[in-house]
Amino acid sequence: MSDELRGVAREVPLTERDWQARVIDYARWCGWRHYHPHDSRRSAPGFPDLALVRRGRLVFAELKTNTGRLTVEQDAWLHDLAACEGVAAYCWRPCDWATVQRILR
């Protein structure tokens, strides 16, 4: 008998697009402005998916699925950005949702 027939809910993994929409919606709700480069082919390789700003805070976030992997370029951007005073840089996954909410609240 399948999980659905037994009444067991199975978690459907979020796509990166759905994960991004969730993060952007929550950020907007919390009063953050955001920028997302829509065409990564015209951006520097590895540049983070989101730049978020609110009340003098600047956050960059690379968004991955729970199984997605950072490229060398993505890791380098996050490392270099995090080294800048007053800048936070993260790789966020759906399993990090509670942390994302805490940071953006």
C-alpha positions as CSV (number, residue, x, y, z in Angstrom):
1,M,0.0,0.0,0.0
2,S,1.4,3.4,-0.9
3,D,2.0,6.1,1.7
4,E,-0.8,8.2,0.2
5,L,-3.3,5.4,0.6
6,R,-2.2,4.9,4.2
7,G,-2.7,8.6,4.9
8,V,1.0,9.2,5.4
9,A,2.1,12.6,4.0
10,R,5.3,12.5,2.1
11,E,7.3,15.7,1.9
12,V,7.7,16.9,-1.7
13,P,11.2,18.5,-2.1
14,L,11.1,22.1,-3.1
15,T,12.5,23.1,-6.5
16,E,15.1,25.9,-6.4
17,R,12.6,28.2,-8.0
18,D,9.9,27.4,-5.4
19,W,12.5,27.8,-2.6
20,Q,13.6,31.2,-4.0
21,A,9.9,32.4,-4.1
22,R,9.4,31.4,-0.5
23,V,12.5,33.2,0.7
24,I,11.6,36.3,-1.4
25,D,8.0,36.3,-0.1
26,Y,9.2,36.1,3.5
27,A,11.8,38.8,3.0
28,R,9.3,41.2,1.5
29,W,6.9,40.5,4.3
30,C,9.7,41.4,6.8
31,G,10.4,44.6,4.9
32,W,13.6,43.6,3.0
33,R,14.3,45.0,-0.5
34,H,15.7,42.3,-2.8
35,Y,17.6,41.9,-6.0
36,H,17.8,38.7,-8.0
37,P,19.8,38.6,-11.3
38,H,17.3,37.0,-13.6
39,D,19.7,35.7,-16.2
40,S,22.8,34.2,-14.6
41,R,24.4,33.9,-18.1
42,R,24.8,37.7,-18.0
43,S,26.1,37.8,-14.4
44,A,29.5,37.1,-13.0
45,P,29.9,33.3,-12.6
46,G,28.8,32.2,-9.1
47,F,27.3,35.6,-8.0
48,P,24.7,34.9,-5.3
49,D,21.0,34.4,-6.1
50,L,19.8,37.2,-3.8
51,A,20.9,40.5,-2.4
52,L,18.8,41.7,0.4
53,V,18.9,45.0,2.2
54,R,17.0,46.5,5.2
55,R,17.8,49.2,7.7
56,G,21.5,49.2,7.1
57,R,21.9,45.5,6.8
58,L,23.1,43.7,3.6
59,V,22.7,40.0,3.1
60,F,23.7,37.9,0.1
61,A,22.2,34.4,-0.3
62,E,22.9,31.6,-2.6
63,L,19.8,29.3,-2.7
64,K,20.1,25.6,-3.2
65,T,17.8,22.6,-2.8
66,N,18.6,20.3,0.1
67,T,20.8,18.2,-2.3
68,G,22.2,21.0,-4.5
69,R,25.9,21.7,-4.4
70,L,27.8,25.0,-4.5
71,T,30.1,25.6,-7.4
72,V,33.7,26.7,-6.7
73,E,32.7,30.2,-8.0
74,Q,29.6,30.4,-5.7
75,D,31.7,29.3,-2.7
76,A,34.3,31.9,-3.6
77,W,31.8,34.7,-3.9
78,L,30.1,33.8,-0.5
79,H,33.5,33.7,1.2
80,D,34.7,37.0,-0.3
81,L,31.4,38.8,0.5
82,A,31.3,37.4,4.1
83,A,34.8,38.9,4.6
84,C,33.4,42.4,4.0
85,E,32.6,44.4,7.1
86,G,28.8,44.6,7.7
87,V,28.0,42.0,5.0
88,A,26.5,38.6,5.7
89,A,26.6,35.9,3.1
90,Y,24.9,32.5,3.3
91,C,24.0,29.4,1.4
92,W,20.4,28.7,2.3
93,R,18.5,25.4,1.7
94,P,14.9,24.5,2.6
95,C,16.2,22.6,5.6
96,D,17.5,25.9,6.9
97,W,14.1,27.6,6.9
98,A,14.0,28.3,10.7
99,T,17.5,29.9,10.4
100,V,16.4,32.0,7.3
101,Q,13.3,33.2,9.3
102,R,15.5,34.1,12.3
103,I,18.0,36.1,10.2
104,L,15.3,37.9,8.2
105,R,13.0,38.7,11.1
